[in-house]
């Protein structure tokens, strides 16, 4: 079973999900080169909303999510996200 999630952006093409940020919010990056990041919010009133993010903001969101997982004791999810972090930002 694949855990990868993709979304088509109207201007930038295929995006892949980096991680969940909060309920209804996820961090996505462009598939090619992983240079552009978007906070994608799924709203009942507005539908899917793409908010562009800088690399440093995206990194901070991912680090915050890793902290939350570590504090919650979700070690398997934390380890998986740490691999994603290293692939994306290092």
N, CA, C and O atoms as a Tinker XYZ file with bonds, in Angstrom:
   360  protein
     1  N      0.834000   -1.177000    0.000000    73     2
     2  CA     0.000000    0.000000    0.000000    64     1     3
     3  C      0.882000    1.245000    0.000000    63     2     4     5
     4  O      1.810000    1.345000    0.802000    81     3
     5  N      0.607000    2.177000   -0.876000    73     3     6
     6  CA     1.388000    3.396000   -0.989000    64     5     7
     7  C      0.828000    4.460000   -0.050000    63     6     8     9
     8  O     -0.384000    4.657000    0.036000    81     7
     9  N      1.726000    5.135000    0.647000    73     7    10
    10  CA     1.299000    6.215000    1.538000    64     9    11
    11  C      1.544000    7.582000    0.907000    63    10    12    13
    12  O      1.352000    8.609000    1.559000    81    11
    13  N      1.962000    7.603000   -0.346000    73    11    14
    14  CA     2.228000    8.861000   -1.017000    64    13    15
    15  C      0.921000    9.491000   -1.483000    63    14    16    17
    16  O      0.016000    8.809000   -1.964000    81    15
    17  N      0.847000   10.814000   -1.326000    73    15    18
    18  CA    -0.341000   11.552000   -1.732000    64    17    19
    19  C      0.081000   12.656000   -2.691000    63    18    20    21
    20  O      1.039000   13.385000   -2.434000    81    19
    21  N     -0.639000   12.769000   -3.789000    73    19    22
    22  CA    -0.337000   13.781000   -4.796000    64    21    23
    23  C     -1.550000   14.667000   -5.010000    63    22    24    25
    24  O     -2.691000   14.262000   -4.785000    81    23
    25  N     -1.274000   15.891000   -5.450000    73    23    26
    26  CA    -2.316000   16.867000   -5.699000    64    25    27
    27  C     -1.886000   17.687000   -6.900000    63    26    28    29
    28  O     -0.707000   18.014000   -7.034000    81    27
    29  N     -2.818000   18.021000   -7.770000    73    27    30
    30  CA    -2.484000   18.805000   -8.948000    64    29    31
    31  C     -2.744000   20.285000   -8.694000    63    30    32    33
    32  O     -3.878000   20.691000   -8.439000    81    31
    33  N     -1.689000   21.083000   -8.765000    73    31    34
    34  CA    -1.798000   22.537000   -8.613000    64    33    35
    35  C     -2.121000   23.127000   -9.984000    63    34    36    37
    36  O     -1.571000   22.679000  -10.989000    81    35
    37  N     -3.006000   24.127000  -10.040000    73    35    38
    38  CA    -3.396000   24.677000  -11.344000    64    37    39
    39  C     -2.258000   25.310000  -12.145000    63    38    40    41
    40  O     -2.314000   25.324000  -13.375000    81    39
    41  N     -1.232000   25.832000  -11.481000    73    39    42
    42  CA    -0.117000   26.468000  -12.195000    64    41    43
    43  C      1.187000   25.693000  -12.134000    63    42    44    45
    44  O      1.968000   25.725000  -13.085000    81    43
    45  N      1.438000   24.994000  -11.028000    73    43    46
    46  CA     2.739000   24.374000  -10.824000    64    45    47
    47  C      2.740000   22.868000  -11.037000    63    46    48    49
    48  O      3.768000   22.221000  -10.839000    81    47
    49  N      1.621000   22.306000  -11.433000    73    47    50
    50  CA     1.569000   20.889000  -11.750000    64    49    51
    51  C      1.467000   20.008000  -10.519000    63    50    52    53
    52  O      0.855000   20.372000   -9.515000    81    51
    53  N      2.079000   18.847000  -10.624000    73    51    54
    54  CA     1.937000   17.823000   -9.604000    64    53    55
    55  C      2.725000   18.170000   -8.340000    63    54    56    57
    56  O      3.913000   18.488000   -8.397000    81    55
    57  N      2.037000   18.101000   -7.202000    73    55    58
    58  CA     2.644000   18.317000   -5.891000    64    57    59
    59  C      2.564000   17.013000   -5.119000    63    58    60    61
    60  O      1.650000   16.217000   -5.336000    81    59
    61  N      3.512000   16.788000   -4.222000    73    59    62
    62  CA     3.423000   15.620000   -3.345000    64    61    63
    63  C      3.323000   16.084000   -1.900000    63    62    64    65
    64  O      3.852000   17.129000   -1.522000    81    63
    65  N      2.634000   15.284000   -1.109000    73    63    66
    66  CA     2.435000   15.636000    0.292000    64    65    67
    67  C      3.700000   15.336000    1.090000    63    66    68    69
    68  O      4.216000   14.219000    1.064000    81    67
    69  N      4.185000   16.345000    1.794000    73    67    70
    70  CA     5.337000   16.185000    2.675000    64    69    71
    71  C      4.858000   15.685000    4.033000    63    70    72    73
    72  O      5.380000   14.700000    4.556000    81    71
    73  N      3.860000   16.370000    4.606000    73    71    74
    74  CA     3.314000   15.952000    5.894000    64    73    75
    75  C      2.021000   16.678000    6.198000    63    74    76    77
    76  O      1.688000   17.686000    5.575000    81    75
    77  N      1.310000   16.148000    7.158000    73    75    78
    78  CA     0.142000   16.826000    7.696000    64    77    79
    79  C      0.652000   17.877000    8.681000    63    78    80    81
    80  O      1.592000   17.622000    9.434000    81    79
    81  N      0.038000   19.050000    8.674000    73    79    82
    82  CA     0.446000   20.108000    9.597000    64    81    83
    83  C     -0.528000   20.155000   10.766000    63    82    84    85
    84  O     -0.131000   20.052000   11.926000    81    83
    85  N     -1.785000   20.308000   10.449000    73    83    86
    86  CA    -2.874000   20.306000   11.428000    64    85    87
    87  C     -4.066000   19.652000   10.759000    63    86    88    89
    88  O     -4.003000   19.268000    9.591000    81    87
    89  N     -5.139000   19.528000   11.498000    73    87    90
    90  CA    -6.360000   18.972000   10.918000    64    89    91
    91  C     -6.816000   19.852000    9.753000    63    90    92    93
    92  O     -7.085000   21.039000    9.938000    81    91
    93  N     -6.901000   19.279000    8.567000    73    91    94
    94  CA    -7.335000   20.021000    7.392000    64    93    95
    95  C     -6.242000   20.814000    6.702000    63    94    96    97
    96  O     -6.513000   21.507000    5.721000    81    95
    97  N     -4.992000   20.728000    7.197000    73    95    98
    98  CA    -3.870000   21.439000    6.581000    64    97    99
    99  C     -2.716000   20.475000    6.356000    63    98   100   101
   100  O     -2.349000   19.697000    7.237000    81    99
   101  N     -2.152000   20.547000    5.154000    73    99   102
   102  CA    -1.029000   19.689000    4.812000    64   101   103
   103  C      0.030000   20.493000    4.080000    63   102   104   105
   104  O     -0.271000   21.479000    3.407000    81   103
   105  N      1.271000   20.059000    4.221000    73   103   106
   106  CA     2.392000   20.688000    3.543000    64   105   107
   107  C      2.691000   19.880000    2.287000    63   106   108   109
   108  O      2.915000   18.671000    2.346000    81   107
   109  N      2.691000   20.572000    1.147000    73   107   110
   110  CA     3.001000   19.948000   -0.138000    64   109   111
   111  C      4.208000   20.635000   -0.756000    63   110   112   113
   112  O      4.507000   21.787000   -0.440000    81   111
   113  N      4.902000   19.920000   -1.642000    73   111   114
   114  CA     6.025000   20.484000   -2.382000    64   113   115
   115  C      5.895000   20.081000   -3.843000    63   114   116   117
   116  O      5.255000   19.082000   -4.171000    81   115
   117  N      6.514000   20.876000   -4.717000    73   115   118
   118  CA     6.503000   20.507000   -6.124000    64   117   119
   119  C      7.248000   19.197000   -6.278000    63   118   120   121
   120  O      8.247000   18.954000   -5.602000    81   119
   121  N      6.763000   18.364000   -7.161000    73   119   122
   122  CA     7.357000   17.050000   -7.358000    64   121   123
   123  C      8.764000   17.177000   -7.919000    63   122   124   125
   124  O      9.679000   16.475000   -7.488000    81   123
   125  N      8.929000   18.064000   -8.870000    73   123   126
   126  CA    10.230000   18.238000   -9.485000    64   125   127
   127  C     11.063000   19.223000   -8.679000    63   126   128   129
   128  O     10.658000   20.371000   -8.499000    81   127
   129  N     12.192000   18.801000   -8.203000    73   127   130
   130  CA    13.194000   19.622000   -7.503000    64   129   131
   131  C     12.810000   20.029000   -6.085000    63   130   132   133
   132  O     13.664000   20.532000   -5.355000    81   131
   133  N     11.586000   19.838000   -5.670000    73   131   134
   134  CA    11.157000   20.138000   -4.303000    64   133   135
   135  C     11.589000   21.542000   -3.866000    63   134   136   137
   136  O     12.120000   21.726000   -2.771000    81   135
   137  N     11.356000   22.515000   -4.728000    73   135   138
   138  CA    11.775000   23.887000   -4.434000    64   137   139
   139  C     10.634000   24.783000   -3.988000    63   138   140   141
   140  O     10.848000   25.737000   -3.240000    81   139
   141  N      9.426000   24.485000   -4.439000    73   139   142
   142  CA     8.280000   25.307000   -4.074000    64   141   143
   143  C      7.413000   24.540000   -3.092000    63   142   144   145
   144  O      7.130000   23.357000   -3.280000    81   143
   145  N      7.000000   25.230000   -2.048000    73   143   146
   146  CA     6.196000   24.600000   -1.005000    64   145   147
   147  C      4.865000   25.325000   -0.878000    63   146   148   149
   148  O      4.763000   26.529000   -1.113000    81   147
   149  N      3.841000   24.552000   -0.497000    73   147   150
   150  CA     2.500000   25.103000   -0.342000    64   149   151
   151  C      1.862000   24.527000    0.911000    63   150   152   153
   152  O      1.976000   23.335000    1.197000    81   151
   153  N      1.187000   25.398000    1.652000    73   151   154
   154  CA     0.319000   24.947000    2.720000    64   153   155
   155  C     -1.055000   24.797000    2.073000    63   154   156   157
   156  O     -1.630000   25.772000    1.591000    81   155
   157  N     -1.572000   23.583000    2.064000    73   155   158
   158  CA    -2.847000   23.307000    1.413000    64   157   159
   159  C     -3.893000   23.098000    2.496000    63   158   160   161
   160  O     -3.770000   22.220000    3.351000    81   159
   161  N     -4.921000   23.925000    2.435000    73   159   162
   162  CA    -6.008000   23.852000    3.394000    64   161   163
   163  C     -7.261000   23.391000    2.676000    63   162   164   165
   164  O     -7.620000   23.920000    1.624000    81   163
   165  N     -7.919000   22.406000    3.251000    73   163   166
   166  CA    -9.174000   21.916000    2.701000    64   165   167
   167  C    -10.296000   22.474000    3.563000    63   166   168   169
   168  O    -10.545000   22.002000    4.672000    81   167
   169  N    -10.961000   23.478000    3.036000    73   167   170
   170  CA   -12.004000   24.187000    3.773000    64   169   171
   171  C    -13.375000   23.836000    3.206000    63   170   172   173
   172  O    -13.546000   23.721000    1.992000    81   171
   173  N    -14.341000   23.670000    4.090000    73   171   174
   174  CA   -15.704000   23.371000    3.642000    64   173   175
   175  C    -16.298000   24.544000    2.878000    63   174   176   177
   176  O    -17.098000   24.340000    1.964000    81   175
   177  N    -15.923000   25.765000    3.233000    73   175   178
   178  CA   -16.497000   26.940000    2.580000    64   177   179
   179  C    -15.724000   27.369000    1.338000    63   178   180   181
   180  O    -16.325000   27.819000    0.363000    81   179
   181  N    -14.390000   27.235000    1.360000    73   179   182
   182  CA   -13.565000   27.718000    0.250000    64   181   183
   183  C    -13.011000   26.607000   -0.634000    63   182   184   185
   184  O    -12.430000   26.900000   -1.679000    81   183
   185  N    -13.169000   25.365000   -0.259000    73   183   186
   186  CA   -12.583000   24.263000   -1.014000    64   185   187
   187  C    -11.102000   24.136000   -0.709000    63   186   188   189
   188  O    -10.674000   24.377000    0.419000    81   187
   189  N    -10.327000   23.763000   -1.700000    73   187   190
   190  CA    -8.876000   23.603000   -1.519000    64   189   191
   191  C     -8.196000   24.941000   -1.774000    63   190   192   193
   192  O     -8.368000   25.554000   -2.827000    81   191
   193  N     -7.417000   25.381000   -0.782000    73   191   194
   194  CA    -6.722000   26.665000   -0.860000    64   193   195
   195  C     -5.219000   26.402000   -0.806000    63   194   196   197
   196  O     -4.731000   25.728000    0.102000    81   195
   197  N     -4.487000   26.943000   -1.791000    73   195   198
   198  CA    -3.029000   26.812000   -1.855000    64   197   199
   199  C     -2.398000   28.097000   -1.347000    63   198   200   201
   200  O     -2.664000   29.175000   -1.879000    81   199
   201  N     -1.562000   27.989000   -0.319000    73   199   202
   202  CA    -0.837000   29.151000    0.201000    64   201   203
   203  C      0.649000   28.890000   -0.010000    63   202   204   205
   204  O      1.200000   27.985000    0.617000    81   203
   205  N      1.318000   29.662000   -0.881000    73   203   206
   206  CA     2.745000   29.438000   -1.110000    64   205   207
   207  C      3.556000   29.742000    0.153000    63   206   208   209
   208  O      3.241000   30.659000    0.911000    81   207
   209  N      4.598000   28.952000    0.352000    73   207   210
   210  CA     5.482000   29.120000    1.513000    64   209   211
   211  C      6.929000   29.167000    1.056000    63   210   212   213
   212  O      7.299000   28.553000    0.055000    81   211
   213  N      7.735000   29.898000    1.798000    73   211   214
   214  CA     9.166000   29.870000    1.573000    64   213   215
   215  C      9.754000   28.591000    2.142000    63   214   216   217
   216  O      9.134000   27.919000    2.966000    81   215
   217  N     10.938000   28.270000    1.700000    73   215   218
   218  CA    11.610000   27.042000    2.147000    64   217   219
   219  C     11.808000   27.021000    3.658000    63   218   220   221
   220  O     11.626000   25.978000    4.287000    81   219
   221  N     12.178000   28.154000    4.250000    73   219   222
   222  CA    12.423000   28.188000    5.695000    64   221   223
   223  C     11.118000   27.993000    6.483000    63   222   224   225
   224  O     11.121000   27.329000    7.520000    81   223
   225  N     10.016000   28.559000    6.005000    73   223   226
   226  CA     8.727000   28.348000    6.677000    64   225   227
   227  C      8.274000   26.903000    6.569000    63   226   228   229
   228  O      7.740000   26.339000    7.524000    81   227
   229  N      8.488000   26.305000    5.403000    73   227   230
   230  CA     8.117000   24.899000    5.216000    64   229   231
   231  C      8.955000   24.012000    6.141000    63   230   232   233
   232  O      8.446000   23.067000    6.744000    81   231
   233  N     10.224000   24.327000    6.237000    73   231   234
   234  CA    11.118000   23.559000    7.119000    64   233   235
   235  C     10.662000   23.660000    8.576000    63   234   236   237
   236  O     10.644000   22.669000    9.305000    81   235
   237  N     10.298000   24.866000    8.978000    73   235   238
   238  CA     9.838000   25.083000   10.351000    64   237   239
   239  C      8.553000   24.307000   10.631000    63   238   240   241
   240  O      8.395000   23.741000   11.713000    81   239
   241  N      7.642000   24.275000    9.673000    73   239   242
   242  CA     6.397000   23.511000    9.852000    64   241   243
   243  C      6.680000   22.023000   10.016000    63   242   244   245
   244  O      6.071000   21.349000   10.845000    81   243
   245  N      7.607000   21.528000    9.218000    73   243   246
   246  CA     7.974000   20.115000    9.305000    64   245   247
   247  C      8.643000   19.813000   10.644000    63   246   248   249
   248  O      8.367000   18.780000   11.254000    81   247
   249  N      9.508000   20.696000   11.099000    73   247   250
   250  CA    10.155000   20.517000   12.401000    64   249   251
   251  C      9.136000   20.541000   13.538000    63   250   252   253
   252  O      9.234000   19.758000   14.483000    81   251
   253  N      8.154000   21.444000   13.441000    73   251   254
   254  CA     7.103000   21.497000   14.463000    64   253   255
   255  C      6.297000   20.206000   14.496000    63   254   256   257
   256  O      5.971000   19.697000   15.568000    81   255
   257  N      5.977000   19.682000   13.323000    73   255   258
   258  CA     5.225000   18.425000   13.255000    64   257   259
   259  C      6.038000   17.284000   13.860000    63   258   260   261
   260  O      5.486000   16.433000   14.558000    81   259
   261  N      7.342000   17.261000   13.599000    73   259   262
   262  CA     8.202000   16.219000   14.170000    64   261   263
   263  C      8.220000   16.322000   15.695000    63   262   264   265
   264  O      8.183000   15.304000   16.387000    81   263
   265  N      8.276000   17.548000   16.218000    73   263   266
   266  CA     8.249000   17.751000   17.669000    64   265   267
   267  C      6.954000   17.215000   18.283000    63   266   268   269
   268  O      6.974000   16.546000   19.317000    81   267
   269  N      5.833000   17.520000   17.633000    73   267   270
   270  CA     4.539000   17.037000   18.124000    64   269   271
   271  C      4.481000   15.509000   18.145000    63   270   272   273
   272  O      3.997000   14.915000   19.109000    81   271
   273  N      4.969000   14.886000   17.094000    73   271   274
   274  CA     4.958000   13.422000   17.037000    64   273   275
   275  C      5.853000   12.817000   18.114000    63   274   276   277
   276  O      5.496000   11.819000   18.739000    81   275
   277  N      7.010000   13.426000   18.325000    73   275   278
   278  CA     7.931000   12.922000   19.345000    64   277   279
   279  C      7.316000   13.041000   20.735000    63   278   280   281
   280  O      7.400000   12.113000   21.538000    81   279
   281  N      6.695000   14.190000   21.016000    73   279   282
   282  CA     6.057000   14.393000   22.328000    64   281   283
   283  C      4.879000   13.451000   22.544000    63   282   284   285
   284  O      4.617000   13.026000   23.669000    81   283
   285  N      4.173000   13.126000   21.469000    73   283   286
   286  CA     3.015000   12.237000   21.567000    64   285   287
   287  C      3.424000   10.771000   21.627000    63   286   288   289
   288  O      2.574000    9.899000   21.807000    81   287
   289  N      4.720000   10.491000   21.477000    73   287   290
   290  CA     5.201000    9.119000   21.546000    64   289   291
   291  C      4.920000    8.302000   20.294000    63   290   292   293
   292  O      4.938000    7.072000   20.339000    81   291
   293  N      4.662000    8.973000   19.180000    73   291   294
   294  CA     4.399000    8.281000   17.917000    64   293   295
   295  C      5.712000    8.079000   17.171000    63   294   296   297
   296  O      5.986000    8.742000   16.171000    81   295
   297  N      6.511000    7.158000   17.674000    73   295   298
   298  CA     7.872000    6.965000   17.196000    64   297   299
   299  C      7.948000    6.537000   15.733000    63   298   300   301
   300  O      8.812000    7.017000   14.999000    81   299
   301  N      7.072000    5.653000   15.301000    73   299   302
   302  CA     7.113000    5.187000   13.905000    64   301   303
   303  C      6.834000    6.345000   12.944000    63   302   304   305
   304  O      7.530000    6.503000   11.941000    81   303
   305  N      5.820000    7.151000   13.251000    73   303   306
   306  CA     5.505000    8.307000   12.408000    64   305   307
   307  C      6.635000    9.331000   12.448000    63   306   308   309
   308  O      6.967000    9.939000   11.430000    81   307
   309  N      7.219000    9.516000   13.624000    73   307   310
   310  CA     8.340000   10.443000   13.775000    64   309   311
   311  C      9.528000    9.997000   12.916000    63   310   312   313
   312  O     10.127000   10.808000   12.208000    81   311
   313  N      9.861000    8.715000   12.982000    73   311   314
   314  CA    10.993000    8.193000   12.208000    64   313   315
   315  C     10.768000    8.357000   10.709000    63   314   316   317
   316  O     11.685000    8.724000    9.974000    81   315
   317  N      9.556000    8.088000   10.262000    73   315   318
   318  CA     9.232000    8.237000    8.852000    64   317   319
   319  C      9.338000    9.699000    8.419000    63   318   320   321
   320  O      9.855000    9.994000    7.342000    81   319
   321  N      8.852000   10.604000    9.250000    73   319   322
   322  CA     8.914000   12.029000    8.925000    64   321   323
   323  C     10.350000   12.551000    8.973000    63   322   324   325
   324  O     10.707000   13.471000    8.237000    81   323
   325  N     11.151000   11.971000    9.823000    73   323   326
   326  CA    12.564000   12.370000    9.896000    64   325   327
   327  C     13.291000   12.014000    8.596000    63   326   328   329
   328  O     14.144000   12.773000    8.136000    81   327
   329  N     12.961000   10.880000    8.014000    73   327   330
   330  CA    13.537000   10.493000    6.717000    64   329   331
   331  C     13.121000   11.500000    5.645000    63   330   332   333
   332  O     13.942000   11.928000    4.834000    81   331
   333  N     11.853000   11.871000    5.649000    73   331   334
   334  CA    11.348000   12.870000    4.699000    64   333   335
   335  C     12.059000   14.197000    4.900000    63   334   336   337
   336  O     12.417000   14.862000    3.928000    81   335
   337  N     12.264000   14.586000    6.138000    73   335   338
   338  CA    12.953000   15.830000    6.460000    64   337   339
   339  C     14.358000   15.831000    5.871000    63   338   340   341
   340  O     14.771000   16.802000    5.237000    81   339
   341  N     15.085000   14.749000    6.081000    73   339   342
   342  CA    16.454000   14.665000    5.564000    64   341   343
   343  C     16.488000   14.687000    4.046000    63   342   344   345
   344  O     17.364000   15.319000    3.455000    81   343
   345  N     15.548000   14.009000    3.408000    73   343   346
   346  CA    15.500000   13.995000    1.941000    64   345   347
   347  C     15.142000   15.351000    1.364000    63   346   348   349
   348  O     15.619000   15.720000    0.290000    81   347
   349  N     14.309000   16.089000    2.067000    73   347   350
   350  CA    13.795000   17.346000    1.541000    64   349   351
   351  C     14.700000   18.533000    1.852000    63   350   352   353
   352  O     14.861000   19.419000    1.012000    81   351
   353  N     15.290000   18.565000    3.040000    73   351   354
   354  CA    15.997000   19.769000    3.472000    64   353   355
   355  C     17.501000   19.611000    3.667000    63   354   356   357
   356  O     18.179000   20.591000    3.975000    81   355
   357  N     18.034000   18.421000    3.499000    73   355   358
   358  CA    19.488000   18.289000    3.692000    64   357   359
   359  C     20.171000   17.721000    2.490000    63   358   360
   360  O     21.390000   17.550000    2.496000    81   359
